[in-house]
C-alpha cells in the first residue's frame, strides 16, 4: 500500500513540475560506466548554485537528495542496482527530469 501511495505521489509531483528543456540548462549528460560500476551525471555549462539534485527509484523512493554547490560539474551514483531511476534537478520553479535506465 505504501509503495502504491509513494508511486502516485511521485507521478503527481512529475505532473505538477515545470519541465525545463535540457538546452535551457546547459549540457546535461548521463553515462553508465559499467566497468567502474557507477553512473556519471555531467552538469557542464549549468549554473548549479542553489540547485537540488534528487534521484528516485522507479517506485518513487528517494535515494539521493543533494544541494549542489556553485562549482559542481558532475555527480557520481556509485554501485547502482539495475533498474530505472528518475533524476530531478530543481531550482525555484525550474525543474528538469531525466530517466536513468541501468541494464
FENWODA-V44558 format. One record per residue. PHI is phi in degrees with one decimal (NA if undefined). PSI is psi in whole degrees, 0 to 359 (999 if undefined). D_FIRST is the distance of its C-alpha to the first C-alpha in whole Angstrom. Layout:
phi->[PHI | PHI]
psi->[PSI | PSI]
d_first->[D_FIRST | D_FIRST]
This chain:
phi->[NA | -61.8 | -62.6 | -65.6 | -62.7 | -62.4 | -61.9 | -66.0 | -64.3 | -63.8 | -61.1 | -64.1 | -59.2 | -65.4 | -69.7 | -82.5 | -74.3 | -89.5 | -91.7 | -102.7 | -57.4 | -58.1 | -64.4 | -77.5 | -112.8 | 99.9 | -106.5 | -104.6 | -127.3 | -126.5 | -129.4 | -108.2 | -92.4 | -61.2 | -64.2 | -93.7 | 54.7 | -153.7 | -111.9 | -110.2 | -107.8 | -97.3 | -117.3 | -64.3 | 75.9 | -103.7 | -75.7 | -92.7 | -60.4 | 86.1 | -79.1 | -112.3 | -101.1 | -131.5 | -125.3 | -117.0 | -71.9 | -66.5 | -87.5 | 96.8 | -77.8 | -75.5 | -113.9 | -149.9 | -146.7 | -134.5 | -84.2 | -83.7 | -85.2 | -61.9 | -106.1 | -70.7 | -116.5 | -159.6 | -141.1 | -114.2 | -101.6 | -87.0 | 51.8 | -73.2 | -74.5 | -64.3 | 143.8 | -109.1 | -132.1 | -113.7 | -98.7 | -122.8 | -116.0 | -132.7 | -143.9 | 63.6 | -95.7 | -98.2 | -136.5 | -121.3 | -117.2 | -137.3 | -90.1 | -114.3 | -116.2 | -109.2 | -109.0]
psi->[315 | 320 | 320 | 315 | 317 | 317 | 319 | 320 | 319 | 317 | 317 | 317 | 317 | 322 | 326 | 342 | 150 | 118 | 129 | 129 | 146 | 326 | 334 | 343 | 10 | 208 | 103 | 116 | 146 | 124 | 147 | 111 | 90 | 319 | 328 | 358 | 54 | 160 | 131 | 125 | 112 | 133 | 43 | 132 | 9 | 129 | 102 | 358 | 119 | 358 | 147 | 127 | 128 | 143 | 129 | 147 | 169 | 342 | 358 | 3 | 127 | 121 | 348 | 138 | 104 | 131 | 124 | 144 | 167 | 337 | 14 | 124 | 348 | 164 | 139 | 130 | 105 | 140 | 52 | 144 | 156 | 144 | 190 | 140 | 157 | 128 | 130 | 126 | 122 | 136 | 106 | 237 | 6 | 126 | 137 | 133 | 140 | 142 | 133 | 121 | 114 | 119 | 999]
d_first->[0 | 4 | 5 | 5 | 6 | 9 | 10 | 11 | 12 | 14 | 15 | 17 | 18 | 20 | 21 | 23 | 24 | 28 | 29 | 32 | 34 | 35 | 38 | 38 | 37 | 39 | 38 | 35 | 35 | 32 | 33 | 32 | 35 | 34 | 37 | 36 | 32 | 31 | 30 | 33 | 32 | 36 | 36 | 40 | 41 | 38 | 39 | 36 | 37 | 34 | 32 | 28 | 27 | 23 | 22 | 18 | 17 | 16 | 12 | 13 | 14 | 17 | 19 | 23 | 24 | 28 | 30 | 33 | 37 | 40 | 41 | 38 | 38 | 36 | 32 | 32 | 28 | 29 | 28 | 25 | 23 | 23 | 21 | 21 | 20 | 21 | 24 | 24 | 28 | 28 | 31 | 31 | 31 | 31 | 28 | 28 | 26 | 26 | 24 | 25 | 25 | 26 | 27]
